[in-house]
Amino acid sequence: MNVNNDFRSARHWAHALIEETLEIGDIAVDATMGNGHDTEWLCRLVGETGRVYAFDIQPAAVAQTEARLQGAQLRNRAILHCAGHERMNELLPESANAIVFNLGWLPGAPHGVTTRVETTLQAANAALQCLKPRGILTICIYPGHEEGARERDALLHWGAHLRPEAFDVFVKQYLNQPHDPPLLLAVRKLMEKTSTGLP
């Protein structure tokens, strides 16, 4: 028996989906830059001919990400925006094969500065507009605090009402664990042209 067959985490599930999707030369978006771990990972996946666009409203997050990419010699693969992710379809010059959200707060920063349900929903709709057909959107949701619980409820409602002829939507989560563990909401775009996908 394989003793390492645990169910892993929402972030692990998201990474597995993105790694199955992205190829060298693709376009990816890190919608929640944070300390740059996902931005760096995406830069490696898209290779020298790909591009990663990353968003965060906190200058500290942009600075940390830029330093991380410089140290990894990947800075030329990324465009960093000190802007809210709800502005994605305004600032993104090309459609993306994959878009990654890792909600919550910047690690090490005050927990009062967190993603907010209103702008998160705006950003999720913007992401649908920015996805290429067969592109994938992953959202790791952390409901263990008040705003995170609001984001979970709002995003699950949002995902459940996306039009099935336009999008495949699924949720992966633990059902019997205490303390509201993180969950994954994933969306794959099916159609060439859609609106926001809301009814």
C-alpha positions as CSV (number, residue, x, y, z in Angstrom):
1,M,0.0,0.0,0.0
2,N,1.2,3.5,-0.9
3,V,1.5,5.4,2.4
4,N,1.7,8.7,0.6
5,N,-1.8,8.6,-0.9
6,D,-3.3,11.4,1.2
7,F,-5.8,13.7,-0.5
8,R,-3.5,16.7,-0.4
9,S,-4.7,20.3,-0.4
10,A,-6.7,22.7,-2.5
11,R,-3.6,24.4,-3.8
12,H,-2.1,21.0,-4.8
13,W,-5.3,20.2,-6.7
14,A,-5.2,23.5,-8.5
15,H,-1.6,23.0,-9.4
16,A,-2.3,19.6,-10.9
17,L,-5.1,21.0,-13.1
18,I,-2.9,23.9,-14.3
19,E,0.1,21.7,-15.0
20,E,-2.2,19.5,-17.2
21,T,-3.3,22.6,-19.1
22,L,-0.3,24.8,-19.7
23,E,2.3,24.2,-22.4
24,I,5.4,26.1,-23.4
25,G,4.5,29.3,-25.0
26,D,1.2,29.7,-23.3
27,I,-0.3,32.7,-21.5
28,A,-1.1,32.5,-17.8
29,V,-2.4,34.9,-15.1
30,D,-1.7,35.0,-11.4
31,A,-4.7,37.0,-10.2
32,T,-3.4,37.1,-6.6
33,M,0.3,37.7,-6.7
34,G,1.1,37.5,-3.0
35,N,4.7,36.7,-2.4
36,G,5.2,35.5,-5.9
37,H,5.4,31.7,-5.5
38,D,2.6,31.1,-8.1
39,T,4.0,33.7,-10.4
40,E,7.4,32.0,-10.4
41,W,5.8,28.6,-10.9
42,L,3.7,29.8,-13.8
43,C,6.8,31.4,-15.4
44,R,8.5,28.0,-15.3
45,L,5.5,26.3,-16.9
46,V,5.1,28.7,-19.8
47,G,8.8,28.7,-20.7
48,E,10.8,31.4,-22.4
49,T,8.3,31.9,-25.1
50,G,5.3,32.2,-22.8
51,R,4.1,35.1,-20.7
52,V,2.7,35.5,-17.2
53,Y,0.6,38.5,-16.1
54,A,0.3,39.0,-12.3
55,F,-1.9,41.3,-10.2
56,D,-1.9,42.6,-6.6
57,I,-3.0,45.8,-5.1
58,Q,-0.2,45.8,-2.5
59,P,3.1,47.3,-3.5
60,A,4.9,45.0,-1.1
61,A,3.6,42.0,-2.9
62,V,4.8,43.3,-6.3
63,A,8.2,44.1,-4.8
64,Q,8.5,40.6,-3.3
65,T,7.5,39.0,-6.5
66,E,9.8,41.0,-8.6
67,A,12.7,40.1,-6.3
68,R,11.8,36.5,-6.4
69,L,11.7,36.5,-10.2
70,Q,14.9,38.4,-10.5
71,G,16.6,35.8,-8.2
72,A,15.2,32.9,-10.3
73,Q,16.2,34.7,-13.6
74,L,12.6,34.7,-14.8
75,R,11.8,38.4,-14.7
76,N,11.5,38.7,-18.5
77,R,8.6,36.2,-18.6
78,A,6.3,38.2,-16.4
79,I,4.3,41.5,-16.5
80,L,3.5,42.7,-12.9
81,H,0.6,45.0,-12.2
82,C,0.1,46.8,-9.0
83,A,-3.6,46.8,-9.5
84,G,-6.8,44.9,-8.4
85,H,-7.5,41.7,-10.2
86,E,-11.0,43.0,-11.0
87,R,-9.2,45.1,-13.7
88,M,-7.8,42.1,-15.4
89,N,-9.8,42.3,-18.6
90,E,-8.8,46.0,-18.8
91,L,-5.1,45.4,-18.4
92,L,-4.6,42.0,-20.1
93,P,-3.6,42.5,-23.7
94,E,-4.2,38.9,-24.7
95,S,-6.3,35.9,-23.8
96,A,-5.0,33.4,-21.2
97,N,-4.8,29.6,-21.2
98,A,-4.9,29.5,-17.4
99,I,-5.8,31.9,-14.6
100,V,-5.0,31.2,-10.9
101,F,-6.6,32.7,-7.8
102,N,-5.2,32.0,-4.3
103,L,-7.6,34.1,-2.1
104,G,-6.9,35.5,1.3
105,W,-4.1,37.7,2.6
106,L,-0.5,38.3,1.7
107,P,1.6,35.9,3.9
108,G,3.2,37.9,6.6
109,A,1.0,40.9,6.1
110,P,-1.8,42.1,8.4
111,H,-4.9,39.9,8.1
112,G,-7.1,42.9,7.7
113,V,-5.8,43.3,4.2
114,T,-7.5,40.4,2.4
115,T,-9.3,39.7,-0.8
116,R,-13.0,40.9,-0.7
117,V,-16.0,39.2,-2.0
118,E,-17.2,42.1,-4.1
119,T,-14.0,42.5,-6.0
120,T,-13.4,38.8,-6.1
121,L,-16.6,38.3,-8.0
122,Q,-15.8,41.1,-10.3
123,A,-12.4,39.5,-10.9
124,A,-13.9,36.0,-11.5
125,N,-16.2,37.4,-14.2
126,A,-13.3,39.3,-15.7
127,A,-11.3,36.0,-15.8
128,L,-14.0,34.3,-17.8
129,Q,-13.8,37.1,-20.4
130,C,-10.0,36.7,-20.5
131,L,-9.9,32.9,-20.9
132,K,-9.3,31.2,-24.2
133,P,-11.6,28.4,-25.2
134,R,-10.6,25.3,-23.2
135,G,-8.7,27.6,-20.8
136,I,-9.0,26.9,-17.1
137,L,-9.6,29.0,-14.1
138,T,-8.7,27.8,-10.6
139,I,-9.8,29.5,-7.3
140,C,-8.4,28.4,-4.0
141,I,-10.9,29.6,-1.3
142,Y,-10.0,29.9,2.4
143,P,-13.3,30.0,4.4
144,G,-11.6,29.9,7.8
145,H,-12.2,33.6,8.5
146,E,-15.3,35.8,8.0
147,E,-14.5,37.3,4.6
148,G,-13.3,33.9,3.4
149,A,-16.6,32.4,4.3
150,R,-18.4,35.1,2.4
151,E,-16.2,34.5,-0.6
152,R,-16.9,30.8,-0.4
153,D,-20.6,31.2,-0.3
154,A,-20.7,33.8,-3.1
155,L,-18.3,31.9,-5.4
156,L,-20.2,28.6,-5.0
157,H,-23.4,30.4,-5.9
158,W,-21.6,32.1,-8.8
159,G,-20.2,28.9,-10.1
160,A,-23.4,27.0,-9.8
161,H,-25.1,29.5,-12.1
162,L,-22.6,29.6,-14.9
163,R,-24.2,28.4,-18.1
164,P,-23.4,24.7,-18.7
165,E,-23.2,25.1,-22.5
166,A,-20.4,27.7,-21.9
167,F,-18.5,26.3,-18.9
168,D,-17.7,23.2,-16.9
169,V,-17.5,23.9,-13.2
170,F,-16.5,21.7,-10.3
171,V,-15.7,21.9,-6.6
172,K,-13.2,19.8,-4.7
173,Q,-13.3,19.9,-0.9
174,Y,-13.1,18.0,2.3
175,L,-16.6,17.3,3.8
176,N,-15.8,16.0,7.3
177,Q,-12.8,18.1,8.4
178,P,-13.1,20.8,11.2
179,H,-12.0,24.5,10.9
180,D,-13.3,25.1,7.4
181,P,-10.4,23.8,5.3
182,P,-9.6,25.4,1.9
183,L,-11.5,24.2,-1.1
184,L,-11.0,24.4,-4.9
185,L,-13.4,25.9,-7.4
186,A,-12.4,25.2,-11.0
187,V,-13.9,26.4,-14.3
188,R,-13.1,25.3,-17.8
189,K,-14.3,27.6,-20.7
190,L,-16.0,25.7,-23.5
191,M,-17.3,28.3,-25.9
192,E,-15.5,30.7,-28.2
193,K,-17.6,33.7,-27.2
194,T,-19.5,34.2,-23.9
195,S,-20.7,37.1,-21.8
196,T,-20.0,36.9,-18.1
197,G,-21.5,33.5,-18.0
198,L,-24.1,34.6,-15.4
199,P,-27.7,34.0,-16.1
